[in-house]
Each structure stands twice: as structure tokens, then as C-alpha cells.
């Protein structure tokens, strides 16, 4: 059996076994994989370290499960999930690790000299909220729901499970405080900004709760082809990250202009996604899978490129991600086709 025969057979076996795994467990594990591993934030060896995984990675899963369960229990839509993803981004970066407030944060690079003003790393904050809303929460929840289409609108956790996720993510604050103190990365956040961050998390949660499930009017438009949504996601990530780091490298334009440019990038992306999908009424699983795949393609490309400079095994993760997305894309397309055939059959029988 050749490699091209072995890989599809292996993915088929994995898909069959996946049905035996509860969807909440898949999301619990996939969220840190996307947020820390596929994104290139951690190397494979760092990620599989058990202590490192529990402390740094697993809370991604708690956050994704909380956001997903609240949306289902409140009977809301994808806009509410996006707002909760923004709340999660503020929680992690402002409340847990304080990276939004720490001008000495080790990952800032040139942003430490350009994006810091009034006690806040503004461009870094926008970058991280953007990343967590679209990848840590949006892509994680969206892809797992595509894996379990028959359970997409069901609760995946009982009340005890949801409470356990809240407890786990709240414990992240003191645990990370101790770790950062030991590693000498601790920096006390400005009290006013810190309290405002808690307020922002609760406000965004309330906004997500109040948003109607279908907050936009119906538009009867044939959606654009899925490939356009893929390029939309890919270009969004390229534009966002390159705007942040290129402006930081050259320290121009003024900070407020860069901050507005980032808002415009996401605003245009949202407008195009809504226009091409008929305000979200016309697209199906193929379209939002393509959008998620586009977001992730940016990180997959750089995870492979990174190993050309220094081998860490990130290219292997990138290749596995490509294969997994390719197979999931085929699964989603097949499921959509069967749904359409089923509806056509029902119409034919009723006529």
C-alpha cells in the first residue's frame, strides 16, 4: 500500500473512531491544539509536556466549551459566539497573563516600542483579541461542530460540566500569577485598566446574551463559492498581522491610525462575509469551513516556514493540519450534498 493510499485509509479510521469520542472532549483538546500548537506559539515538544499542557494549553478548551455552551443554551447565533470569543481574548491577555498591560512582555518584539501608550499595548491587544475570537474560539468551535453535524444544536455539557469549566478557567488566574512570578515575567497591571478588563468581559457576555439569534434581515442571495471565503480568511490574517508588525518595525503611521486600520480590516472582512453569504442565510458548512481553513492557512504556512530557520517539528504539525483539514473539507462537502439530496427527495415525495 502506497503513501497516497495509506493516508486516506488512516483518516477514515480516525473519523470512525472520532464518533465514539464525545464532542465536548474533542473541543477540549482541539482548542489548545489550534491556539497553541498550530498557531506556532508552542513547539510540539513544549506542547506535549504534561505539566505545560495542563497549565498553558488546557484552559483554551475550557474557554471554547464555555463560549459554545452559552451560545447553545441561550439559543444564539455565530455573532454571539464571536462576541464571546472577544471576551475570552480580553480575559486571557488582560486578566490572566496581563500581556496587554506589560511593556516588557517577552513576545512583544518591536510592539513594545510602538504600540504601548497610557499603560496599554494597544496593537498587541487588538492582535490577540482578533486571534482568540477567530482561532481559539471561532475556528475551534466551528470545526468541531462540523465534525458532529447531528449534534450541532445540542448541549455537550451538563450543568456540572459547565461549572467545572468555569472553575478551571478561573483557577488559571492564580496559577499563571505564580508561574509568571517564578519566571520573573510578572508585572502588576494598572488597577483601573485591570478592573475595566473585568467589566469589558461581563459587558461582552451581556451583549452576546442580548443579541438575537438572527440579528440581520434575510437576503435571498446565492452565496459566493467556498473558495472565496477561504481567500477572505487567509487575506484577513495576512493583512492583520502584517499591518501590526510592519507598522511596528517602521514606527509609522501614528498608533491611533494603525489601531483604526486594524478595525477597518476586520470590518471589511465581516462586511464581505455577510454580503457573500446573504447576511448568513445563504451559506452552508462548506462556506464557513472554507473561512476557518483560510484563517488557519496563515498559521500553517508560517509553521512550515519556521522550520527552515530552526527545526522544531512545526512543519510536521503543519502537514498534519493540512491533511486533517483536507479530509474534514471532504466530509463537510459530502454531508452538505446528502442534506440537499434529502431535501430534494422530500420535496419530490410531497409533490
C-alpha positions in Angstrom: 0.0 0.0 0.0 1.5 3.3 -1.1 1.5 6.5 1.0 -1.3 8.1 -1.0 -3.5 5.0 -0.2 -2.4 4.8 3.4 -3.3 8.4 4.4 -7.0 8.3 3.3 -7.4 4.9 4.9 -5.8 6.2 8.1 -8.1 9.3 8.1 -11.1 7.1 7.5 -10.3 5.0 10.6 -9.7 8.2 12.6 -13.1 9.5 11.5 -14.8 6.3 12.5 -13.2 6.3 16.0 -14.0 10.1 16.4 -17.7 9.3 16.5 -17.0 7.3 19.7 -15.4 10.4 21.3 -17.9 12.8 22.9 -17.8 16.2 21.1 -17.0 18.1 24.3 -13.8 16.1 24.6 -12.8 16.8 21.0 -13.4 20.6 21.6 -11.5 20.5 24.9 -8.4 19.1 23.1 -8.8 20.8 19.7 -8.9 24.4 21.1 -5.4 24.2 22.6 -4.1 22.4 19.5 -5.2 25.4 17.4 -4.5 28.1 19.9 -1.0 27.0 20.9 0.3 24.3 18.5 -1.0 25.0 15.0 -0.5 28.7 15.7 3.2 28.1 16.3 3.1 29.6 19.8 4.5 26.4 21.2 6.7 23.8 19.7 5.5 20.2 19.6 7.9 19.2 22.4 6.7 22.1 24.6 3.0 21.3 23.9 3.2 17.6 24.8 4.8 18.3 28.1 2.0 17.2 30.5 2.5 20.0 33.1 2.9 22.6 30.4 -0.3 21.3 28.6 -2.4 21.4 31.7 -1.3 24.9 32.8 -0.8 26.7 29.5 -3.0 24.9 27.0 -6.0 23.2 28.5 -7.7 26.4 29.6 -8.2 27.1 25.9 -10.5 24.1 25.9 -12.4 25.4 28.9 -12.9 28.8 27.3 -14.1 27.2 24.0 -16.5 24.9 25.8 -17.9 27.8 27.9 -18.5 30.0 24.9 -20.1 27.2 22.8 -22.4 26.0 25.6 -23.6 29.5 26.4 -24.5 30.2 22.8 -26.4 26.9 22.6 -28.2 27.4 26.0 -29.1 31.0 25.1 -30.2 29.9 21.6 -28.0 32.4 19.9 -26.0 32.5 16.6 -22.5 32.9 15.4 -22.3 36.6 16.1 -22.8 35.9 19.8 -20.0 33.3 19.6 -17.7 35.9 18.0 -18.5 38.4 20.8 -17.8 35.8 23.5 -14.6 35.0 21.7 -13.6 38.6 22.1 -14.4 38.4 25.8 -12.2 35.3 26.1 -9.4 37.2 24.4 -9.6 40.0 26.9 -9.8 37.5 29.8 -6.7 35.6 28.8 -4.5 38.5 27.7 -5.6 41.2 30.1 -6.7 39.3 33.2 -4.7 36.1 33.2 -1.3 36.9 31.8 -1.5 40.8 31.7 0.3 40.9 28.3 -1.9 43.8 27.2 -0.5 45.9 30.0 3.1 44.7 30.3 5.5 46.7 28.1 8.2 44.1 28.9 6.2 41.1 27.7 8.6 38.7 26.1 6.6 38.2 22.9 6.1 41.9 22.0 9.2 42.5 20.0 9.0 45.8 18.1 5.5 46.4 19.5 7.0 47.2 22.9 8.4 50.4 21.4 5.5 51.3 19.1 2.2 50.0 20.4 2.4 50.9 24.1 0.6 54.0 25.3 -1.1 55.0 28.6 -0.4 51.7 30.2 -1.8 49.5 27.4 -0.2 47.6 24.5 -2.9 48.7 22.1 -1.9 47.0 18.8 -0.9 43.8 20.7 -4.2 43.8 22.4 -6.1 44.2 19.1 -4.0 41.4 17.6 -4.6 39.0 20.5 -8.4 39.7 20.7 -8.6 39.2 17.0 -6.6 35.9 17.2 -8.6 34.4 20.1 -12.0 35.4 18.7 -11.3 33.8 15.3 -9.0 30.9 16.2 -9.1 30.0 19.8 -12.9 30.2 19.9 -14.4 30.7 16.4 -12.4 28.1 14.5 -12.2 25.6 17.4 -16.0 25.6 18.0 -16.8 25.8 14.3 -14.7 22.9 13.2 -15.8 20.6 16.0 -19.5 21.4 15.2 -18.7 20.5 11.6 -17.3 17.1 12.8 -20.5 16.4 14.7 -23.3 17.9 12.5 -26.0 15.9 14.0 -25.2 17.3 17.5 -24.6 20.9 16.4 -27.5 22.4 18.3 -27.4 20.1 21.3 -25.8 20.7 24.7 -22.5 19.0 25.1 -22.1 19.6 28.8 -24.4 19.2 31.8 -24.5 21.9 34.5 -21.7 20.2 36.5 -19.5 20.1 33.4 -20.1 23.7 32.6 -19.4 24.7 36.2 -16.2 22.7 36.1 -15.0 24.6 33.0 -15.7 27.9 34.8 -13.8 26.7 37.9 -10.9 25.6 35.7 -10.6 28.9 33.8 -10.9 31.0 36.9 -8.1 29.0 38.6 -6.0 29.9 35.6 -5.5 33.4 37.1 -3.7 32.5 40.4 -1.8 29.6 38.7 -0.4 31.8 36.0 0.4 34.6 38.5 2.6 32.2 40.5 4.3 30.9 37.3 5.0 34.4 36.0 6.4 35.5 39.3 8.7 32.5 39.3 9.8 33.2 35.7 10.2 36.9 36.5 7.6 37.9 33.9 5.1 39.2 36.4 4.1 42.8 36.1 1.3 44.2 38.2 -1.3 45.6 35.8 -2.7 49.1 36.3 -5.6 48.7 38.7 -8.0 50.9 36.7 -7.3 49.1 33.4 -7.5 45.7 35.2 -10.9 46.4 36.7 -12.1 47.8 33.3 -11.0 44.5 31.7 -13.3 42.5 34.0 -16.0 45.0 33.2 -15.4 44.5 29.5 -15.7 40.7 29.8 -19.0 41.0 31.5 -20.3 43.6 29.1 -19.4 41.5 26.1 -21.0 38.5 27.7 -24.2 40.5 28.2 -24.1 41.7 24.6 -23.7 38.1 23.4 -26.7 37.2 25.6 -28.9 40.1 24.2 -28.0 39.6 20.5 -30.9 37.9 18.7 -30.1 34.6 17.1 -30.9 36.1 13.7 -29.8 39.7 14.2 -29.7 40.6 10.4 -32.5 40.7 7.8 -32.9 38.0 5.3 -31.2 38.4 1.9 -32.1 36.0 -0.8 -28.7 35.8 -2.5 -26.8 32.9 -3.9 -23.6 32.7 -1.8 -20.2 33.1 -3.3 -18.2 29.9 -3.9 -16.4 28.5 -0.8 -13.0 29.2 -2.3 -13.7 32.9 -2.0 -14.4 32.5 1.7 -11.1 30.7 2.1 -9.2 33.6 0.5 -11.1 36.0 2.6 -10.0 34.3 5.8 -6.4 34.0 4.5 -6.1 37.6 3.4 -7.7 38.8 6.7 -5.0 37.1 8.8 -2.2 38.3 6.5 -3.4 41.8 6.4 -3.9 42.0 10.2 -0.6 40.5 11.2 1.4 42.3 8.6 -0.2 45.7 9.4 0.7 45.1 13.1 4.3 44.1 12.6 5.2 46.3 9.6 4.0 49.4 11.3 5.8 48.5 14.5 9.1 47.9 12.6 9.0 51.3 11.0 7.1 53.0 13.9 4.8 54.7 11.4 2.0 55.7 11.0 0.8 57.1 14.3 -0.5 54.5 16.7 -4.1 55.6 16.5 -4.0 55.2 12.7 -2.8 51.7 13.0 -5.4 50.8 15.6 -8.1 52.2 13.2 -6.6 50.3 10.2 -7.0 47.0 12.2 -10.6 47.8 12.9 -11.2 48.5 9.2 -9.6 45.2 8.2 -12.0 43.2 10.4 -14.9 45.5 9.4 -14.3 44.9 5.7 -13.9 41.2 6.3 -17.2 41.0 8.2 -19.0 43.0 5.5 -17.7 40.8 2.7 -18.6 37.6 4.6 -22.1 38.9 5.2 -22.6 40.2 1.6 -21.3 37.0 0.1 -23.4 34.8 2.4 -26.7 36.8 2.2 -26.3 38.0 5.8 -25.5 34.5 6.9 -28.7 33.0 5.5 -27.3 31.5 2.3 -24.1 29.8 3.3 -23.7 26.2 4.5 -21.0 24.1 6.1 -18.7 24.3 3.1 -18.5 28.1 3.2 -17.7 28.6 6.9 -15.4 25.6 6.8 -13.5 27.4 4.0 -13.4 30.6 6.0 -11.9 28.8 9.1 -9.5 27.0 6.8 -8.4 30.3 5.4 -7.7 31.7 8.9 -5.7 28.6 9.8 -3.8 28.5 6.5 -1.9 31.6 7.5 -0.5 29.9 10.6 0.1 26.6 8.8 2.2 28.4 6.2 4.4 30.0 8.9 4.6 26.9 11.0 6.2 25.1 8.0 8.3 28.1 7.1 9.6 28.4 10.7 11.3 25.0 10.5 13.5 26.2 7.6 15.2 28.6 10.1 15.4 26.2 13.0 13.9 22.7 13.1 11.4 22.3 15.9 8.9 19.9 14.3 6.4 22.6 13.5 6.4 21.6 9.8 5.1 18.2 10.8 2.2 19.8 12.7 1.5 22.0 9.6 1.4 19.0 7.3 -0.9 17.1 9.7 -3.2 20.1 9.9 -3.3 20.3 6.0 -4.3 16.6 5.8 -6.8 16.9 8.6 -8.4 20.0 7.0 -8.5 18.3 3.6 -10.3 15.3 5.0 -12.7 17.4 7.1 -13.5 19.5 4.0 -14.4 16.4 2.1 -16.6 15.2 5.0 -18.4 18.5 5.2 -19.0 18.6 1.4 -20.4 15.1 1.5 -22.7 15.9 4.4 -24.0 19.1 2.6 -24.6 17.1 -0.6 -26.6 14.4 1.3 -28.6 17.1 3.1 -29.5 18.7 -0.3 -30.4 15.3 -1.8 -32.6 14.5 1.3 -34.5 17.8 0.9 -35.0 17.3 -2.8 -36.3 13.8 -2.1 -38.8 15.1 0.5 -40.0 17.8 -2.0 -40.4 15.2 -4.7 -42.4 12.9 -2.4 -44.6 15.7 -1.2 -45.4 16.8 -4.8 
